[in-house]
Amino acid sequence: MRKRTGGTRQTLPQTLRSDWGTAGAAQHALRTKRCVSKRPFRRLPLRAAHVESTLWLLVGLVLVVSLWASPRMQPRTLVIEGAPPAAHHEIEMLLRALWREPYGIRISAGALEAELARLGWVAQVQVQPRLPAQLRLHLQPREPFVEVRAPTNRRLFIDPAGITFLPPNPPHSVPGGVIRLPEGYAIPAEIVADSPVGRAFQLLHALNRRSAFGTRHLAWQVELTPGGELNLFCRAEGGAAMRFHLGDAFEWQQQVEVILQLLDSPLSGWADWEYIDLKSPSHPAVKRLAQRSE
């Protein structure tokens, strides 16, 4: 390298020129080395880590699928809660039809709930899978509210929602009352609101709801005549009874109001009444026992 000063040509020493050349070459070589060495070492580890994490993810998925599909993880134990002992055989027969050999349920938990809900006496059902290989079934039976009784002593029950069913262990008595059917009258499979049995059920439901806060414990019974008319019998704990002739009971809401007003009268007055005619709720008529001889 040459440098001009004052028009005089001056040559730098050979040692200084060698040092400058060596330093520039070293710096250029270092920059070149860094540029060359940075590219492979930055990309290869990232790609390798990505491939490794993907492989581990695939291995985990394979293990999960194989574990889930393993026969040993399928439900082998059923725990039934809430079902009455009399219904265990019926539930066992249903589950045996859904069982897959060598073991396991061949339908999902939701489909199993739907199958159990088809039992008429089941109000709600919940299926909870539990590990390892267990299904917990929680059943809520329907509560009998009104009994429908035929002359052949055949019985059917209605829950407070108006759904008919036959419980696995029929109770001896129900809180809502009894509907007695005449000879030759078939027990309905479901309650139709605009039918004699439907009106009888609505009448008993309203009477129980309105008289639930009273001090008297009353037993209700509705008798359906062959002509489709309704007769209501009410009996108190002391033995006093009252009978109401309701006709077709199309005005059962108004009849309930009159019946509840009459029930507020003293029990001693009931003994003098043979029945009360409420076919026209706005004009009730009382038939006294003394009028029988007239």
Secondary structure by P-SEA (a helix, b strand, c coil): cccccccbbbbccaaaaaaaaaaaaaaaaaaaaaaaaaaaaacaaaaaaaaaaaaaaaaaaaaaaaaaacccccccbbbbccccccaaaaaaaaaaaaccccccccccaaaaaaaaaccccccbbbbbbcccbbbbbbbbbbbbcbbbbccccbbbbbcccbbbbbcccccccccbbbbbbccccccccccccccaaaaaaaaaaaaaaaacccccbbbbbbbbcccbbbbbbbbccccbbbbbbcccccaaaaaaaaaaaaaaccccccccccccccccccbbbbbccccccc
